[in-house]
Amino acid sequence: MTIRDVSYNLGMNWNTVKQIQKKYLEKHYSKPRLKGVQYIAIDEFALRKGHKYMTVVYDLEAGRAIYVTEGRESEGLNKFWKRIKSSGAKIKAVAMDMWPAYLKSVMDSNINVKIIFDRFHIIRKMNVVLDETRRGLYKEETEINKRKLVKGIRWLLLKREDNLDKGKEERKRLEEALRVNRPLAEAYYLKEELNLLWRQKDAKQAERFLTGWVARARATKIRPLIKFGNMLLSHSTGIFNWYQHSISTGPLEGFNNKIKVLKRKAYGYRDYYFFKLKIYALHETRYALL
């Protein structure tokens, strides 16, 4: 039921109904409990077009938002760490992507917390590299038939090999394109192999695996792939920490989808404080007033 529905049925002004709900949310949800929080995830979502974002910190164990701020810069996130210190919470690990502002905020917080770079963000970055490689090879290819093969397989390249259709048509088309273009084949099989980074016995074996993977990436002479491999090595500690704390931003991404639905149903929010309160209460499914 929307605020408009309640306003209509009770014969009350829309703003009055909104203020009643806002006061209720403020009383019960404006100060999320931080004591006892151990595992968190940090991610952003687009508030509106034009690079307007909001950052969400999510309690992975309780399944709730514990901090929301406008933007995705270090300054907004720094306030969260101050609250953590005053609350006495002992954060063990934080899952996040490699966004420099978030990384800087965590590093500057002086809180002994393990950073885990989210595996799914890393795979998505690899997919971007693979598509960039495909586009570069397409521009360089002079034979018309080979250009046609390379042009139409983006969606097949980004699919996991074990997700290709059982009818073999997708697999056959992909294999044909890879057979006529060796650099693309090298990049594709390295993409598939990268998933094994999180299937090693422990962090030491993962380190050996990554070292070998980067060496193979450099041997391809494909510039986007070499750059990506160097990036993985420079962030390797946050990758290997997954073997101590196997957390990801996946639950938060699901939560962010709920936020987007909330925003869409309300056609956006002009009152950002009210919007934050709604996010803090979003894990309570009873609250559907918009």
FENWO-V923993 format. One line per field, one symbol per residue. phi: phi as a letter, one per 20 degrees, with the letter a starting at -180 (. if undefined). psi: psi as a letter, one per 20 degrees, with the letter a starting at -180 (. if undefined). burial: # if it has 9 or more other C-alpha atoms within 8 Angstrom, else .. A space follows every 10 residues. Layout:
phi = ???
psi = ???
burial = ???
This chain:
phi = .effffgffe mdfgffffff fffffffecf cgfdfnfccc ccbccffafo ldccdcdcef eembfdacbf ncdfgffgff ffffffenfd febceaeegg fffffffefl dfceedffff ffffffffff fffgfffffe fdegffffff fedgfffeff gfdfgffmff fffffffffe cfgfffffff fffgffgedf fbffffffff gfffffffff megfffffff ffffdfgfff fgfecedbeg gfffffffff fgfffelnce efffffffff effeffedfc
psi = prhggggghi kqqghggghg gghghgghih npphpiphpr qprrqpgrqk lprqppppoh hilqpippqq alrhghhhhg hghgghhjqn pgqpprakoh gggggghiik pnpppopphh hghhghhggg hhgghghghh phpghhgggh hjjghhhiqq hiiqqiiigg gggghghhhi nghhgggghh gghhhihjjr gahghhgggg ghghghghhh joghgggggh gghikhghgh ihihnmrrjg hhhghhhhgh gggghjkrph nhgggghhgh jhioihnip.
burial = ..#..##... .#.#..##.. .#..##..## .#.#..#### ######.... .######### ..#######. ##.#.###.# #..#....## #######... ######.... ...######. ###..##.## #####.##.. #....##.## #.##.###.. ...#.....# #..#.###.. #..#####.# ##.##.#..# ..#.###.## #.##..##.# .#.###.### ..#..#.### ##....###. ###..#.##. .##.....#. ...####### ###.......
